[in-house]
């Protein structure tokens, strides 16, 4: 591919990714933008010490498309302990039937859950609907739930968030995050958004196993490189290679394939991983890894 083709593809990617977020808006009451609970009927979980970890930007799907996602998740996790991070999950938006999809997904899967969304930008005086959000789902109860408003607003003062929580796999506490980063920022500012998530880890013991998943919007190669350096310097590993695309959109003369979504692990060992490009209800693909808590956690420092 020539330099001209790469340049044109980058411009197309910016247009495509920008158009996918224009319909989003924010809720005026930030104190209501955090919800936690559990399914009415919790699913039976095996005693396996392997956990299934999934990350998926579902692009606010509803109706039959949402049911396809739920069926895929059920098949993927089976009865294994699971930790799932979702992005673009609507809770009260007209475009998705004003339904609480955060709770609906948890009920369908029989899991504990937490959901949050960004605050309304200060520059906006009136909005009818809350912003789309991020969600964590777990086979086990969630505690120390933290809503992290990411620094560096995007266009029109749009803000993004991450959600952190702690759960237990056997007798081991595991810290997990679901992140939805901004699209249109400089590389340095994108890295700062993810650094804010890692900063939250300072509140927990250094040997706590950690999982960070989400849509990091790393559509530029330097952003991929910057995020990799940030996490590897902090002792994380990524089971999925950098050259595996997680986003697809057909635009003009190009098929836009980008590496936007990530799974990062610290204190866990991945045994397998995958990206399911057969599930096409979103412009992102679900990615997963099966991992075990390392027998020897990282030392305190």
Secondary structure, 3 states (H helix, E strand, C coil): CCHHHHHHHHHHHHHHHHHCCCCCCCECCHHHCEEEEECCCCCCCCCCCEEEEEEEECCCCCHHHHHHHHHHHHHHHCCCEEEEEEEEECCCCHHHCCCCHHHHHHHHHCCEEEEEECECCCCCCCCCCCCCEEEEEECCCCEEEEEEECCCCCHHHCCCEEEEEEEEECCEEEEEEEEECCCCCCHHHHHHHHHHHHHHHHHCCCCCEEEEEEECCCCCHHHHHHHHHHHHHCCCECCCCCCCCCEEEEECCEEEEECCEEEEEECEEEEEEEEECCCCCCCECEEEEEEEECCCCCCCC
